[in-house]
Amino acid sequence: MPNKVHCAHILVKTEKEANLILERLKKGEKFANIARGVSLCPSGKRGGDLGTFGRGQMVKEFENAAFALQKGQISAIVKTKFGYHIVKRLE
Protein backbone atom coordinates (compact mmCIF):
# COMPACT_ATOMS: atom_id res chain seq x y z
CA MET A 1 0.00 0.00 0.00
CA PRO A 2 1.54 3.34 -1.02
CA ASN A 3 2.30 6.00 1.56
CA LYS A 4 2.02 8.84 -0.94
CA VAL A 5 0.09 9.48 -4.14
CA HIS A 6 0.23 12.14 -6.85
CA CYS A 7 -3.26 13.21 -7.88
CA ALA A 8 -5.22 15.88 -9.65
CA HIS A 9 -8.84 16.75 -9.01
CA ILE A 10 -11.76 18.80 -10.23
CA LEU A 11 -13.93 20.44 -7.56
CA VAL A 12 -17.47 21.66 -8.25
CA LYS A 13 -20.45 22.70 -6.09
CA THR A 14 -23.10 20.21 -7.20
CA GLU A 15 -23.40 16.52 -7.95
CA LYS A 16 -25.10 17.44 -11.23
CA GLU A 17 -22.01 19.40 -12.35
CA ALA A 18 -19.79 16.48 -11.34
CA ASN A 19 -21.90 14.05 -13.38
CA LEU A 20 -21.64 16.32 -16.42
CA ILE A 21 -17.85 16.37 -16.03
CA LEU A 22 -17.73 12.56 -15.86
CA GLU A 23 -19.68 12.47 -19.13
CA ARG A 24 -17.18 14.87 -20.73
CA LEU A 25 -14.31 12.67 -19.56
CA LYS A 26 -16.00 9.55 -20.98
CA LYS A 27 -16.22 11.35 -24.33
CA GLY A 28 -12.44 11.84 -24.29
CA GLU A 29 -11.95 15.39 -23.05
CA LYS A 30 -8.68 15.91 -21.23
CA PHE A 31 -8.91 15.99 -17.44
CA ALA A 32 -6.50 18.94 -17.12
CA ASN A 33 -8.42 21.04 -19.65
CA ILE A 34 -11.70 20.53 -17.80
CA ALA A 35 -10.03 21.31 -14.47
CA ARG A 36 -8.65 24.58 -15.84
CA GLY A 37 -12.09 25.55 -17.07
CA VAL A 38 -14.40 24.62 -14.20
CA SER A 39 -12.61 23.58 -10.98
CA LEU A 40 -13.31 25.78 -7.96
CA CYS A 41 -9.99 24.81 -6.37
CA PRO A 42 -6.92 27.00 -7.01
CA SER A 43 -5.24 23.81 -8.31
CA GLY A 44 -7.49 24.13 -11.37
CA LYS A 45 -4.98 26.57 -12.84
CA ARG A 46 -2.48 23.69 -12.84
CA GLY A 47 -4.92 21.30 -14.49
CA GLY A 48 -6.10 20.17 -11.07
CA ASP A 49 -2.65 18.93 -10.04
CA LEU A 50 -2.39 18.67 -6.24
CA GLY A 51 1.14 17.30 -6.26
CA THR A 52 2.16 14.39 -4.06
CA PHE A 53 0.54 13.98 -0.67
CA GLY A 54 0.54 11.42 2.10
CA ARG A 55 -2.06 9.89 4.33
CA GLY A 56 -3.67 12.28 6.79
CA GLN A 57 -3.17 15.37 4.62
CA MET A 58 -6.58 15.41 2.91
CA VAL A 59 -10.11 14.99 4.21
CA LYS A 60 -10.89 11.31 4.76
CA GLU A 61 -13.35 10.81 1.87
CA PHE A 62 -10.89 12.36 -0.58
CA GLU A 63 -7.94 10.43 0.80
CA ASN A 64 -9.80 7.11 0.62
CA ALA A 65 -10.67 7.71 -3.04
CA ALA A 66 -7.17 8.88 -3.99
CA PHE A 67 -5.36 5.94 -2.42
CA ALA A 68 -7.80 3.42 -3.94
CA LEU A 69 -7.02 4.52 -7.52
CA GLN A 70 -4.46 2.98 -9.86
CA LYS A 71 -2.19 5.22 -11.93
CA GLY A 72 -4.22 6.94 -14.67
CA GLN A 73 -7.55 5.94 -13.13
CA ILE A 74 -10.35 8.44 -12.47
CA SER A 75 -12.62 8.15 -9.44
CA ALA A 76 -16.35 8.21 -9.18
CA ILE A 77 -17.77 11.37 -7.60
CA VAL A 78 -16.40 12.02 -4.11
CA LYS A 79 -18.48 14.22 -1.80
CA THR A 80 -16.68 16.19 0.92
CA LYS A 81 -17.43 19.29 2.98
CA PHE A 82 -15.84 21.31 0.15
CA GLY A 83 -18.13 20.03 -2.60
CA TYR A 84 -17.95 17.29 -5.22
CA HIS A 85 -14.61 16.03 -6.51
CA ILE A 86 -13.44 13.89 -9.36
CA VAL A 87 -9.97 12.58 -8.62
CA LYS A 88 -7.35 11.32 -11.06
CA ARG A 89 -4.26 9.48 -9.91
CA LEU A 90 -1.25 10.72 -11.82
CA GLU A 91 1.50 8.56 -10.27
C-alpha positions in Angstrom: 0.0 0.0 0.0 1.5 3.3 -1.0 2.3 6.0 1.6 2.0 8.8 -0.9 0.1 9.5 -4.1 0.2 12.1 -6.8 -3.3 13.2 -7.9 -5.2 15.9 -9.7 -8.8 16.7 -9.0 -11.8 18.8 -10.2 -13.9 20.4 -7.6 -17.5 21.7 -8.2 -20.5 22.7 -6.1 -23.1 20.2 -7.2 -23.4 16.5 -7.9 -25.1 17.4 -11.2 -22.0 19.4 -12.3 -19.8 16.5 -11.3 -21.9 14.0 -13.4 -21.6 16.3 -16.4 -17.9 16.4 -16.0 -17.7 12.6 -15.9 -19.7 12.5 -19.1 -17.2 14.9 -20.7 -14.3 12.7 -19.6 -16.0 9.5 -21.0 -16.2 11.3 -24.3 -12.4 11.8 -24.3 -11.9 15.4 -23.0 -8.7 15.9 -21.2 -8.9 16.0 -17.4 -6.5 18.9 -17.1 -8.4 21.0 -19.6 -11.7 20.5 -17.8 -10.0 21.3 -14.5 -8.6 24.6 -15.8 -12.1 25.6 -17.1 -14.4 24.6 -14.2 -12.6 23.6 -11.0 -13.3 25.8 -8.0 -10.0 24.8 -6.4 -6.9 27.0 -7.0 -5.2 23.8 -8.3 -7.5 24.1 -11.4 -5.0 26.6 -12.8 -2.5 23.7 -12.8 -4.9 21.3 -14.5 -6.1 20.2 -11.1 -2.6 18.9 -10.0 -2.4 18.7 -6.2 1.1 17.3 -6.3 2.2 14.4 -4.1 0.5 14.0 -0.7 0.5 11.4 2.1 -2.1 9.9 4.3 -3.7 12.3 6.8 -3.2 15.4 4.6 -6.6 15.4 2.9 -10.1 15.0 4.2 -10.9 11.3 4.8 -13.3 10.8 1.9 -10.9 12.4 -0.6 -7.9 10.4 0.8 -9.8 7.1 0.6 -10.7 7.7 -3.0 -7.2 8.9 -4.0 -5.4 5.9 -2.4 -7.8 3.4 -3.9 -7.0 4.5 -7.5 -4.5 3.0 -9.9 -2.2 5.2 -11.9 -4.2 6.9 -14.7 -7.5 5.9 -13.1 -10.3 8.4 -12.5 -12.6 8.2 -9.4 -16.4 8.2 -9.2 -17.8 11.4 -7.6 -16.4 12.0 -4.1 -18.5 14.2 -1.8 -16.7 16.2 0.9 -17.4 19.3 3.0 -15.8 21.3 0.1 -18.1 20.0 -2.6 -18.0 17.3 -5.2 -14.6 16.0 -6.5 -13.4 13.9 -9.4 -10.0 12.6 -8.6 -7.4 11.3 -11.1 -4.3 9.5 -9.9 -1.2 10.7 -11.8 1.5 8.6 -10.3 
